[in-house]
Structures are given as C-alpha cells and as structure tokens.
Amino acid sequence: MRIVTIIPALLASALLAGARAETGEDQARERYLALLESHRAAGAIEIAGTVEMTTRFAGEEEEESGFRAKVEVHAMRPAAGRLRLEYAPLRPAGAEAAAPAATTVLEHLGDGTAIYAIDREAKTAQKVAASWSVLFPLGSLFDTWCGPPIAAGDIVSVAAEAGDPTGGTTLRIARRLPGAPADEAPGIAEVLRLDAAGRPLGGSVVVTSAGPRTEVRTTFTRWELVAEPAPADYAGAIPAGFTRIEAPDYEARLLAVGTAAPEVSLMDMEDRSFALSSLRGETVLVSFWFYH
C-alpha cells in the first residue's frame, strides 16, 4: 500500500518538474526572441568592449590563428556613424612578452549614403557596402541589428541560467547554420551574458563546420539601443583631403560566355606549375579560394 501511495507522488513530482523545465525553456526562448526583435527595431546601436577571435584549422598539423581587438560602434541605420577596431594578432604563449604584436586600426565610416573603409595613411575612403552589415563578429544580437533576421526555425534550443553576481542571466543558444537542413545538428553555440536590465555584458560564439572551428569571445562595457536616433548625432563625413573610391563594378569585368580563357599559370597538388592552355580540349573547373 505504501508503494502504491509513493509511486503516484513520485510520478506527479516528475511531471511537475518536467513542466517547470519546459516552461523554463519556453521562457528562455521567448526572452531571446524578444531580444532579437528589439535589435531589429532599434534605429541605432552603441557598443564598446573587447573581442577575441580564434580560428582552428584541423589537419595533419592543427593550426590556430586569431586576434584580440578593442571595438567601438556608434552606428545608425542604414548607413550613418562609425565602427572602429584596434586589433592585434594573437601570439603563441610566451611570445607576447618577448615581442608584442603590432596593432592595426580598422575604421569604417557611414556618411548616410554608404559605408566606407577609412585608410588614414593613404588618405582614402573605399566604399565597402551600401548599408551597415556584419563587418565584424559580435554575436547574434549585433548580427540581427545589421543584417537579415535569424530564422526562428534555426534556433534549436535556448536555456537560461541565473545566479550571475550582477543579478543578470546567462542564455545558452544552439542554432543551425543559415540554410542548413532542419535535421542537421546545431553548428552555432552561443553564450550570452546579460545584466539585470537585459543588456549584453559579453559571451562567446563557437561555429563548427566541415572546415575550421571559429570561436569569438566578447566583453562589453557599453551596449545601448536607440529606438529613434537623431541623424545629427550620427552624421559622418569623409575627412577633408581623402580620395573617395567607389566599389569597382566586378560584373562589368566578367568575360562573356564563349570568350577564350586568358593565359594563366597554375599550381597542381604536387606544387608543379603548368599553363591553363595545356588543358585545352578538356573540361576544366577552376576554383578560386584563399587561405587567411
């Protein structure tokens, strides 16, 4: 009789715990979706912090490269404001003390009509985009503010963890890579730390694919959304004396179908040089790629 009494109690307790877990998961997902929506709706964004990015290439000899940067974003949609990065490559353990890595500044400026890469040494402004886009990885919230929304169907799971000393919350998000089949395992794992007011404090994003594994770690000292920004506060102008370079029209340079391929020298898999013309009469696929 005791066992009969205890089993329903345990079952009820398990069902209640499951319901609470399901409710918690639903609430975490709703909170994340609300954050994405607030970033889609904001007219401007203000960010300051640091970011560290590493890319690991798997192979016979595993290689890793990356950089650490200070980032400042003062941007308004569609193409006003600025983004500034001060970054240096990561060095192997012990190498930084011996020879600190050189620092490079990357600056993008929006004049209201387009986004330009500013080179202060060459005094040039190269057009890189018609509007703010994901020029730098800072996580899904910044991606959403810049570009197309994340598809709700690509969000596999969202879990929330409390107990942050600031009174905030940590969200753990698993997403599929854009365009991935619905039955494919999540390719993006993101950790998003929020303060008590829901502002991002930092986190990490790990992207796994058939190629390299990329990890981005962030810490933010400022993250503010501006619903209705004043254009005068984000007005940007190409510095006086700088040469404005419009984006080249690459399509205009494409060879017409049926045109003979130009003579080029290529390397085979054994590092032997050969001329493209030596393959005349055969079907040839030329794949252009780069190793960064």
N, C-alpha and C positions, 0 to 999 in steps of 0.2 A: 504494500500500500504506500509505503514511503517512496519507493522508486516511482510509482505511478504519479505521485504528487510532485516529485522533484523534476521529472522529465519535462512536463509542460512548463514549469517555471524556467528551466534552462532554455527550452525552445523559445519561450516568449522573450527571455533576455537576449538570446542570439538574434532574433528577428528585430528587436528594438535597436540593438547595436548596429545591425545591418542597415536599418532605416536611417539611423543617425549618420552612418558613414555615407550612405547615398545622398542624404540631404547636404552633408558637408561638401561632397564632391560637386553637387549641383550649385551650391552657393559659391564655391571657389571658381567654377566655370563662369557663372553669371558675373562675378566680380571682374574676372579677366576680360570678358566680353564688354563689360561696361567701360573698362579702361581703354580698350581698343576703340570703342565708339567715341569716347571723349577726345581721343587723339585725332580721330578722323574729323571731328567737328571743330577743333581748335584752329584759329586763323594763324597763330604764331606760336613759336616754341623757344624757350630759353634753357640752355643746358651748359653746365660747367662740370668738369671732372677729369678722370683719367681712364684710359683704356689700354689693355694689354692683349695682343692677339698673337697666337701661335698656330702654325700650320705644320702638321707632321706628315711626312711622305713615307709610306711603307714600301719596303722593297728589300733587296738583298742587304743593303745598309740603310737602316732607318735614319732619315734626316729630319731636322726640325729647324724652322726659321720663324721669325716673328719680330714684333716691335712693341714699344711702350710709348704712349703719347698722352699729352695734355690736350683736351678738346674744349672748345668754346663754340656754342651755336647760338646765334641771335638771328632768327630767320622768320620770315612771314611768307605765306603762300601768295601767289605761286612762285615768285622769283625775286624776292627782296631780302636784304640782310646780308649776313656773312657767316662763314664756318671757318674756323682756324684750328689747325693741328700743329703741335710741336712735338715731333716724334724722333725716336732713335731706335736702331735695330737692337734686338736683344742679343746679348753676348753670352758665350759659354761661361759656366761658373768659374769665378776667379779672374776672368779676362777683363771685366769692367774696372776693377781696381787698378790693373796694370795699364790699361789704355781705354778710357771712357769712349763710348761710341759717339760719333758726330751727330749733332742734332739738325734736323731738317724741318723747315716750316712749310706747311701746305695751307694755302689760303684760297677760299672760294668766296666770291662776292656776287650778290644779286642786285642788278640795277633796276629791277622792276620789269625788265623785258626778257632777261635770260640770266643764266649763271655762268660766271667767268672764273677761270683759274688764273690767279694773280702771281706773276713772277716779278718780284721787286728788283732782282739783279738785272734781268734782261729788259725790265720795264715793258712787259707785255701783259695783255689780258686776253686769254684764249677762251673762246666760247666752248662750254662743255655740255650744256643742257639747256632746254627751254624752260625748265622749272626745277625746283628742288627735288632731288631723287636720292636714293640710298647711296650717297657718296662715301659713307663710312659706316661700319657696323657698330651699332649701339644697342641692339636688341629690337624685339618685335614692336615695341611702342613707337620708337623713332621710325622704324620701317613703315609702320601704319600711317604716321603723320606725313611721311614723304611720299609714299607710293600707294599702290593698289591695296585694298583691304585684304587681310588674311581670311581665307575661306573658312567658315565655321566647321565645315566637314573635315578640314585638315588638322583641326585641334583634337587630338586623340584623348588626352586627359589633362586635368588641372587639379592639383592638390594644394591645400593651404596648410601652413604651419605657423602657429602662434609662438609666443614666448620670446620675441625679439626684445632686447633691452630698451629699445626706443618705444615699445608699445605697438610696433608695427607687425606686419605679416610677411611671410615668405611664400611666394607662389612657385610651384614646380610644374612646368608646362611641357608636354610632349606633343610635337607636331610632325606631320608629314612634310616632306619637301614639296614645294609647289609643283603641281602636275603629276605627283606620284599616284599610283593606283590606290584605291581605297583599302585594299587588303595588304598594302605594303607596311612594314614596320616603321615607326616614327624615325625620321632622320635628323630631327632637331630636338635637343633637350635644353630647355631654358630655365634658369633660376632667376626670379625677380624679387628683390627685397624692397619692401615698401615701408614708409614711415607711418605713424599713426594717422596722418592726413591722407594717405594713399599716394604720396609722391615717391617715385623711384629713388632708392639710395644706391643701387648698383645690382650686380648679379653676374651671371655668366650665360653664355650660349655655346653649346657644343654641336657642331654639324658633322655628321658622319655620312659618307657616301662611298661609292666604289673607289674613289680616288683618295685624296688626302683627308685627314681629320683636322678640322679647324676649331679652335676654342677662343672665345672672346671673354675677357673678364673686365668688369667695369665698376667704378666707384664714382658717385655723383655728389657734388656739393651743392648743386642747384639743378632743379628740374621744374620748370613752370610752364603752364599752358596759358595762352592769352586768347580768350574767346573772340574778342573784337578789337584787334590791334589797330593803332593809329599808324597809317602809312608813313607819316613823317618820322616816327620812331625807328623805322627800319629802312629808311632811304639809303641807298648805296650808290656810289658814283665811282666810275673808273678813275683812278688817280690821274691828275694832270700830267701830260707828257708821256703817258703809256700808249703803246700801239695796240689797238683793238684788232684781234684776229678772229674772224668768224670761222665757224666749223667748216672744214672742207667738205665739198659735195662728193663723197666717195662713189656714190652710184653713177655720177656722170663720168667717172673714170673707168667704169667696168667695160671690159671688152665685149663687143657684141657677139651673140651666138654665131658660131661658124668662123670666127676670126682665128687665124693661126696663133697658137700659144707662143709667147716670146721665149727666146732662148734663155734658160736659167741653168745654173749649176746646182746640183742637189747632192745630198749625202745618203748612202744606203745604211742599213742596220749594222754593217761592218765598218762604218766610217770611211767608205770609199767614195770618192767624188765621181759623178757622172753627169752627162748633159741630158736635159729633158728630151732633146731631139733624138737621142739614141733609142727612145721608146716609141718612135713614130710608127704608126700602124697598129699599136696595141691600145687597149683600153686602160687609161691611167686615171687614178683618183689621187689628187694632190691635197693633202690635209695640212693646213697651216695652223700651227699651235706654238705656244711659248712656255717656257719653264721659268716661273718667277720665284 
